[in-house]
Structure formats: structure tokens, C-alpha cells
Amino acid sequence: MTINGTPAGTGRSAATVGGRVDWVDYAKGICIVMVVMMHSVLGVEKAAEQTGFMHYVVMFAKPFRMPDFFLISGLFLSIVIDRDWRTYLDRKVMHFAYFYVLWVTIQFGFKAPSLAAESSWSQVGLLYLESFIEPFGTLWFIYLLPIFFVVTKLTRSVHPLVIWLIAAALEMTHLTTGWTAIDEFCARFVYFFTGYIVADYVFALSDRARARPALALLSLGLWALVNGGLVALDVSEWPIVSLALGLSGACAIIVIGTLLARAHWLAFLRFCGEHSIVIYLAFFLPMAATRTVLLRADLIHDIGLISLIVTAVGVGGSLLIWRLALAVRANFLFERPTAFWIAPKKAAPALQAAE
């Protein structure tokens, strides 16, 4: 998911700083914070058997939280999809596979004792092996991305509109087989593929928002009313409606990211976006630890406030873990060593960062 800047000839005029597209990092930052928020809020509410004010924020974001992440993940695919298969598989499959195997092992290391207490160590071993078929916990996103990359390259000979219509139809089925990879593929591939085939239009949308911020703010207000209203009416997951809200919400986050980049506000969101995979990989530990401490201490009785604190610590704690890993030279936690490359670049660095 590295963004190496905008190559010449693409016709994209998005602002870049240090080789990165500013609004993309803001949008990714918003998305990763919403992901941490969702897991934090729902985890706190389940443990406390209560709901707080943050529940409504999570519900508002549900229609577009993951669609936007996947759409952005597909934006730069046209730049790399023509690479030979070996290089493509290295950058788009092996890269994520390394972090999935590493971090699913780390997560099992923390959760194994409690899982064994509920069943047995042999059952824990089977669960670990099963995690390579059924994505484990919060890691399903990086499990699914390589599948999207491979499917998109394999279907290049098919007209994009045909693929998009099939993907849209799959999303509207709301398939529930119980297998995460199958269900989430059907629910999310349309957004990834949309980002790939309409990337130039997405950049044009950002350019228009940057040029006409007042109109962009008005459009965001109307979108928020419609999205919130449909969520409140409990129709946001109806066929067609869910797809429309996913796409419109993704556009809204792109516009918000653009306006924040234009105003140079909330730089921490941009930083989170630049390190979104770092946060995604590591937030489970500070999130779970903070939730346990706060609920057991019983010092704060507002479930919404506890959820908000857990979210903040989940984001900040994951970045702290990353910095500590670099300080003790445990870079392999967030950077892929060249030993796990199948097509290293010439004069490649010793490690390839998670993003």
C-alpha cells in the first residue's frame, strides 16, 4: 500500500509532499481511526453489556468505513498491474502474506492461554492452523487484499464494466456463508475494483473539492444527513442502498481528506494514514489491555468515554509499539526483510516497510 507519488503522464494533479499524495494519507488516517474505533467501541460494549454515545458514531460510519479503505487501496493499482507476475506477486501477495503470518502468530501468542483455558492446547493449535483458511480476528483486511490484487490482474482481459457489474451484484447479495474470506470478498471487491477503474475521476473529485471548498462542505452536509437518516431508519444495509452508501461515503471521506489537506488541519490524521498498516497490525494489544484495565478499575462509568479512551490508546499505543520496535531494532515486526522477497529490487534496502 505504499504510495510512491504520482507518475508523469497520469494526468493527476493531487498535491504531493515528500512523494506522498496528501489527501490520500488524510483519508487513510480517517479510515484507520474509524477501524480502531469500531473494534474498541464494540469490544467495550460487549464486555460491559452496555452501549454508550460512541455506539452511534460507529453505526454512522458502518456503511462507508471499509468501502473507503478498499477503494483507496485500488487507486494506484493501474501503476503496477502491468508488472511481471513475479514482481507483482512479491509486492502485492508476499508482502501482505509476511505480515499476516507474523502478526497472526503474535496475536495467538497473546490469546493462546485464555483460549486453552476454554478448551485445550490441541484445539488452540487447530485454531492457529485454521487461521490460514479463516482470517483471524482483526487481520482479515490484509488477508483479503492479496486476493483482490490477484483477481484483478487475472481478469484484465475481461471488460471492466462486466467485472464491476458482477462485483456490484455480489455486494448486493449480502452473502453470509460464515467464511470470512468469501463473505468479505463478495461485500468489498466492488469498492477495490471501483478505485482501480475510476482512479482518475477520484483524483478529479479531490481537485474540485480543493478548488471549491464551500461547495464541498455543503455537499458533505447533505451526505451526512442522508447517510445518518438511512442508518437511523435501519435501511442502510438494504441491497442497492448499501452499495450507494458505500460509494458515496468513500467519496465523502476523500473530500474530507482533501479539505483537511488544503487547510493543513489535524496533521495527526495524516500521520496515521502514512502509518495505517502499522496501526492496523498492532492496535489490538493496547486496545485490549486498556479496555480490561478501565473496566476492571471501575473508575469511569460512562461507557462512551471508556470507548473513546480505548480508541485513542489503541491508535497511540500501536504507534508507540512501532517506535519501540525500531528503537530495539526489531524492525522485522513492521518491515519485510529481503529474505522474504521473491523479486527484490536492485540495490534494495534490507527491509521493506509495511506500507
Disulfide bonds with the S-S distance in Angstrom:
none
